[in-house]
Each structure stands twice: as C-alpha cells, then as structure tokens.
Amino acid sequence: MKESTLPTIEDQYIASYQQRKSSTASTWLLAMKESALGQFKALGLPTISNEEWRFTNIAPFKKNLILPAVQTPARSGEPNQIRQYLAAADAPVIVLLDGFYSEELSSIPAQAGFTLQHYSAASKVEPSDAMKAAMQEVQSAAGKQPFAALNLAMMENFVTLEIPAGAQIQSPVHIVHLSRHASGTQGRMSYPALFVHAGAGSSVTLVEVFSGSNENIYGVTSTTGVVIREGATVDHVRIQREGGKAFHFGSLAVRQERKSRYTAFSLALGGAIARTDVVIKIDGDECETMLDGLYVTAKEQLIDHHTFIEHLRPNCSSREIFKGIVAGKSRAVFNGKIYVHREAQGTDSKQTNKNLLLSDEATVDTKPQLEIFADDVKCTHGATVGGLDAAALFYLESRAIGEDAARDLLTLGFASEVTSFIHNETIRRFVDTLIIAQLQATVTHTALPEIVH
C-alpha cells in the first residue's frame, strides 16, 4: 500500500495560486505571475540551512499558514484611523487595505503633479513600459527572494506611481499598507505591491507605512520597485510598525540611472518576525545613494535586514548606516553587501552597522561585506555590538541624573544620530515621535524628552 504524502506549505500556496489564476485577464500580467510562480517553486520557503536565512528561522510562520486576504470595502471609522500614519496631514495618501487599493481611504489632490494608477488582476489594461521596468526590477530580485516571488505570483492588485520628467513634487506622498482585524483570531496574508517611476530630472518624497492589528496573527509579503531616471531624486522613508503577532516580509528593488540621487531611511519596530530585503542597482555614472535605518527589538521579536548595493558604473558614491537597539530575548540580524563591478572605477562607498545590546538574553548577528573588482575605489565597512558606554553613564550619574534616566537618555541619543539623516523636517519629527513611543513602551524606564537635532 502506497504511503500518502501530505502537501507541503509550498504546495498549499501553489494550490491557492491555481485557484486564483483564472481571475487574471491580462496575458502580460499572467505571464509575469507564472514566471514568479516558477521562481517561488525553484526557491521554496527558506530554512535555516539556507545561508541567507541562517539566523532567521521562519518556523513559527510556517505553522500559521495564512489564507490570502480578500478585497472588502472600508469600514466606519477607518478614514479617521488613517490619520495616525501620516507625517503631514494635508499630504497625498494612497491606502492599500489588506493589499488592495482603497479609493475610499485614499486622498489624491487634483493638482498632485503625479499619476496614480491601480490595477486588478481582472483588468486587461496593462501598465506603461516605464512601469513595467519598475516591475522588472522586483522580478529580477525575486530570483533570489522567495517572498518577493510569492508576492508577484499571488498579488491580485497593484499600484503604480508615475512622476513626470522635470516634476518637483513638494508634498511627501504617503503610501499606507494597512492590515485590518480579521473576524476571528487568525488574520490573512496580504500581497501589497507598489511600483514607482521617477522621470528624468524629477523629485519626490515617498513615505511608506506598514501597520496592522496587535490582536491577531496576520502576514504581509510586500514588494516595492523604484526606477530613477537621469538626474532624478527620490527620498524614501519606510516605516514598519506591524502588530506584535504579525509576519512581515518586505522587498525593495531600486535602479538608478545617471546622476540620480536616492536616499532611503528604514524604521523597523513591529512584527513577531520581520525581514526586509533591499537591492539597489547603481546603473549610471555620478549617482549618489544613501541607505540608512534603525531597528528596535524587544521581547521575543526577530527583525532582519538584508541589503545589497551594486555599483555597476563609475564615479558613484554610496553610504549605508544601520543602527539597532536590541533588548529582551529578541534577535536582530543585519547582512549588508556592497558589490563593486570592474567598470565601477572611482566608487566611494561606506557601510556601517552599530548595535546597542541592552540585555544578556538578546542576540545580534551582523555581517557587513565588500566585494570589489575595481582598482580605483574608496570602500570601507564595519560593525559593532556592545552595551552602553560606562564612562558616559558615569558622567551623567555624576550630574545627579539617576541610573535609569541616564541609561534611557544614552539609548535615545544612540537612536537620534541616525534619524538626523532624514531630510524632511516634518517626516523626521514624525519618525522621532514613533521611536520615543516605541522605546518607552518596550525598552526604557523613564519619560524621554523630545529629540533635538
């Protein structure tokens, strides 16, 4: 008698894809989704035997197979709820509710200066070639990122943002990814996708926020693709403040062209397990790239950042600074790689990861890397893991500041250094407020002052 074989987690996701496949009307989109499904099949869900996932055990996620979210209308009170996620009250707002564009919750001024389009799998309308280029960046990254591949295969809805050549968008564009309460204790898995094309000479500030319920288990597998044309500038702030029981797997893929500028700041606070994969291709000469971030972990959280900055062209600069505050029984993972091709002469690249360890039971795994094939470069990298500075503590205590207050002030100072890199003052204040609230809720013991830069 032949022994029965239970379906794997991957089999169940593939079966879910097959059930939803018939709703895809566009032959172009179907071809892309089929390709992504092939990537997912080849990769499978990661295990700790995979070098890139050695310190990030997703076994708890696998025990909670989460059904795909379905599109539902906005509920009473949700329009007011959106306000808490906005750095600027009068800014354009794009809301993806459980991964689906919500026209009811979004607010785009008539003279916004950019073009927003949203697509469903049932639509036969295809995005522009410019947008397909942004999607291609994500699909390229998905060849090594199983959750990005899963997102592209499973997404039923996606949003595109077109910044015309020469346009200067003054107000920061907010994109809110909201996972709402489920009817029971188990949430759903959403697949939000955003694709951005910044035309030549344009400039825009993007603020992406990911948030959801603290009361139930849910999952988010997100992708964001950005193409930045010649001479364009994109400032990008990503805030991950998922619920405490959430599983968050985010992918960001960026390609820069000649003389473009990309600055990004990542704030990671929430989730039971949260991982962000960032791939930046510097594919034009004289580009400038800045990638910074802060993560705060407590209790039994696991927050992971994997970054890859690829220098393909000469005379470009990149700077990367990530800092972490790690407490309780939590774990933080940072893996950053700078890859300099032979053609990328004149590259100036710096990468730093600093971690403040506040508990003997907390763990940090950090691995900054350089791979250089060019001769004329200036590249440095480094990482530190340690506790609060004893001399600084003694100095504050000698000024009649209590031990707890001194420790808390030094912790806040450690965090504030990296947020100073956020250019927009309104957004910087908003991020600082979130950090203070998170520290007071999870790490510190005394009231914290405002951050002064």
N, C-alpha and C positions, 0 to 999 in steps of 0.2 A: 504493500500500500504506500502510495507516494505521500511524503510528508508535506503538509500545507505550509506555505510561506506567507508570513504576514507582510503587508505592504510597508515600505519604509516611509519616513517622513517626506523624503523627496518624491516618492510615488504619489503620496496624497496631494502634494502641491501640483504635481503634473496632472493628476486627475482633475483637480479643481480648474486648472488652465483649460483642459479639454472641454469641460462643461461650459466654460465662458467663451470659448473660441468662436462659436457661431455668431456672437454679437458683434464681432469685428467686421465692419463693412468695407473699409479701405484696404485694397490689395497691398498698398505700400506699407501700411501700419501692420497688417497681418504678417508680411514678410519680415519686418523688423522684430515683431513679437516672437515669431517662430525661431529666428536667429538667436534671440535672447534665451528662449527656452532651451535651445541646443547648448548654449553656454552654461546654463544652470545645470543641465544634465551632466555635462562634462566635469563641472566643478563639484557638484553636490554641496550639501551643507557642511561647513568646516568642522573639524575636530581639533583637539589639541595636538594631534600628530602632524597637523599642517603647520609649517614653520611660521607662517604669517598669523596664525591663531594660537600659538603655543601657550600664551598666557591668558587667553580669553576663552574660557570654557562656556559654551552656549548650551550645555546640557539642560539647564532649567528652562530655556526657551523651547527646546525640543519636546519637553514634557507637556508643554502647553500649546499644542497645535491650534493655531488661531484661524478661524474661518475668515474669508475675505469680507471686508466691510461692504455695505450696500449704500447707495445714494438715498438720502432722506432729506426732507425739507428742514429748514431752520426752525427751531423751537422758540416759544415765547421766552424772552429774556436773553437769548443768545446775542442779539445785536449789542446790548449793553455790556455783555461779558467780553466782547472783543476788545473793548477799550483798554483793558488792563494789559494787553500785549503790545500796545503802541507807544513808541518813544515820543512821537509827535501826534497830537490829537487830530490835526487837520491834514494829515498825510494821506496819500492814496493807499488803499488797503485791498489786498487780494486775499481772500479766505478760501482755503481748501479744507472742507469739512469731511473728515474721515477719508481724505484723499480725493474728494470730488469738489470741483469748483462750485462755490456757493454765490450766486448772483445776489441773493437776499442779504448776505452778510458783507459782501464786498462793496467798496465805495471808490469809484474812479472819477475824478473831476473831468468835466468836458474838455478842458484845456490841459490835460495831464502832460502832453508832449510825447507820449509813447503809445504804442499799440499793444493792447492786450487781446489775446485770442485764447479760447478754451475749446478743447476738442474732446469728443466722446468716441468710444470705440464704434458706436453705431453710425457715426458720421462718415460720409465718403469724402469730405473735404480734407485735403492734405495741407500740411504746413508749408511755408515757403522754403526755398532751398537754403536760405540763411538759417532758418530754424532747424532744418534737417542737419546742418553742420554742427549745431549745438548738441543735438540728439546723438550724432555720431561720436562725439567726444565721450559721452556717457557709455555708449555701446562698446567703444574701444576699451574703456576702463573695466567694463563688465566682463571682459575676457579673463580677468584675474579676481574679480569681486563677485562672489556668488549672490550676495543680496542685491547688488545692483542689477545683475542679470534677472533675478527673480522679480524685481520691481518692473523692469521693462516688459517682461513676459506677462505679468499679471495686471498691470495698470489698465484701468477702464476709462481714465480721464487724465488729461494733462493740460498744462497751461504754458503759453509762450508769451514772452515779453520782448518786443522789438523797440530798440532805441534808435531813432533815425540818425543818419550821419550828421554830425555837427550839433545835435540837440544837447542842450545843457539842462538836465532835469534837476531843478533846485530842491524840491521836497523829497525826502527819503521815501522810497517805495517799500511798503511793508507787505510781506507775504506771511500770513498766519496759517500754520498747519495745525488744525485742532482735531484731537481725537476725543469724542464725546463719550458720555456714560452709556454703557450698554444696559439692556433691560434686566440682565442677570448679573452674576458675579464675573462672568467672562466677557471681555471686550472682543474687539475684532481687529484684524490686520488691515491696515490701510497702506496704499501704494501711491503716495503723492509724487508728482513729477513736475518740475519746473525747468524751462529752457529759455535762456536769455541770449539775445544777440545785440551787442553794443556796436553800432555803426561807427565808421571812421570819424575820429575827432569828437565823439560824443562823450558825455559823462553822466553817471548815475550812481546813486547810493541805494543799496538794497539792504533791507533788514528782514531776515528770515527767522521766524519764531516757531518752535515746536513745543506743543503743550497738550496736556490731557488730564484725565481724571486720576486722582490718587486712590480711588476706592476700588478699582478693578484692574485685572490683567488685560493688557492690550499690546499690540505690536505696531510698529511703524517701520516700513522699509522705503526710504525716500531717495530720490535722485535729483540732482540739480546740475545742469550743464550750462556753461557760460563760454561764449566766443567773444573775444575782444579784438576788434579790428584796429587798423593802424591809427596810432595817436589817441585812442580812446582811453578813458579812465573809468574804472569800476571800483567803488568802495563797497565791501560786502561784510555785513555783520550777521553771524548765525548764532542764535540763542537756543540751546537745547534745555528745556525745563519740563521734561516729561514727568508723568506721575511716578510715584515710588515703586509701582509694580510693573512698569512698562518695559518693553524690549524695543530698543531703538537702534536701527542700522541705517546710517546715512552715507550717501556717496556724493561727492562734489568733484566734478571734472571741468577743468578750465583750460582754454587755449588762448594764448596771447600772440598778437601779431606785432609788427614793427612799431617801436616807440610807444607801445601801450603801457598802461600802469594798472596793476591790480593789487589792492590792499584788502586783506581779509582778517577778521577777528572772530574767533570761535569761543563761545562761553558754554561750558557743559556742566550742568548742575543736577539733572534728574535722571530717572530710569533705574531699574534694577540692574540691567545690563545695557550699556550704550556704547556704540562704536561708530566712529566717523572715519571714512576713508577719503583722502584728498589727493587728487592727481592734478598737477599744474604743468602744462607744456608751454615752455617759453620758446615760441616758434617764430621769432623775429628779432632783429638786432636792436640794441639800445632800449630794451624793455626794463621795467622796474617791477619787482614783485615783493610784497611784504605779507607774510603769513604769521599771525600771532594768535595766542589763545590762552585761556585759563580754564582749569577744571577743578572742581571742589567735590570731593567724595567723602562719604561718611557711612556709618552703619555697615552694611554688607554690600554696598554698591560696587560695581565694576564699570569703569569708564576707560575707553580705549581710543587713542588717536593714532592712525597710520597716515603719514604724509609722504608724498613723492613729488619732488620738484625736479623737472627735467629741463636742463639747459641744452637747447638744440642750436642756438645761434650765438654769434659773437657779441661781446661788449654789453652784456646784460648783468643786472645785479639782483640778488635775492637775499632777503633777511627773514629768518624764522625764529621766533621766541615763543616757547610754550612754557607755562608755569602751572604747577599743580599743588593743591593743598589737600592732603590725604590723611583722613582720621578714621577712628573706629576700627572696624575689621574690614575696611574697604580695600580695593585694589585699583591702582591706576597703571595704565600701560601707555607708553609713548614709543613709537617707532617712526623715525623720520629719515628719509634718504634724499640726498642731493646727488643727482646724476649729471655729469658734465660730459657732453659728447666732444669728440676730437675737433669738430668745427666750431665749438663754442669758446674760442680764444677770447681772452680779456674778461672772463667771468669773474665776478666778485660776489661771493656767497658766504653767508654766515648762518649757522644754526645753533640754537641753544635750548636746552631743556633743564629747568630748575624745579625741584620738588621739595616741598616743606612737609616733613613727616611728623604728624602730631600724635601718633600712637605706636606703641610697640607691636600692636597686632595688625597694623596696616602694612600694605606692600606696594612697592613701586618697581616696575620693570621698564627700564628705559634703554633705548638702543639708537642713538644718532649714528648716521652712516654717511660716508662720502665715497662716491665712485667717480674718479676723474681720469679722463682720457685726453685732455688738452694740456699743453705745456705752460701757457701764459695765463695763469689764474691766481686768484687770492681766495682761498677757501678755508674756513675753519668750522669746527663743530665741537660741542662739549655737553656734558650733562652732570648735574649734581643732585644728590639726595641727602637730606640732613634735617636736623631739628632746628629750633630757634637758636639764634646766636646768644650764647651765655653772657658775653660782655655787654651786648645791647640790653638784655634783660636786667643785668646788674645796674646798668646806668639808669634805666627807668625806675627801678625799685629804690635806688638811692635818691631819687627825686620825689619820694613819697607816693609813688604810684604802686598800688597793690600788685601782687604777683599775677593774679588772673587778668587784671586790666592791662598789665604790661605785655603779657603773652598775646592778648587779643589785639592790642594795638600793633604789635610787630607782625601778627598774622595779616591784619588788614593792610599794613604797609607793603607786605610781600605781594599781595594781590593788586594793589593800586598801581604798581610800577608798570604792569603790562597793559592795563586799561588806558593808560595815557597815550597809547598809540592810536586810539580811535579818534579820527579827525573831527567828526561832527560832535560839537559840544553837547547838543541835546541828547544824542544817542549815548554818548559817554556817560552822562549823568544817569540816564535810564539804566544802563548796564551796571554802574556803580551801586545804584539802589538795589538791584537784584542780588548783587554779590553780598552786600551788607545783610540783606534779609536772609540769604542762604547761610551765611556764616553764623548769624545769631540763632537760626533755627537748628543748626546741626553741629557747630564746632565751638563757638565762643561762649563765654560765661557772663560777660558784662555788656552793657549798652555800648554800641560803637558809634563814633562820630561820623559825619559826612566825609567823603573822600575829597581832599583838596589837591588839585594837580598844579 
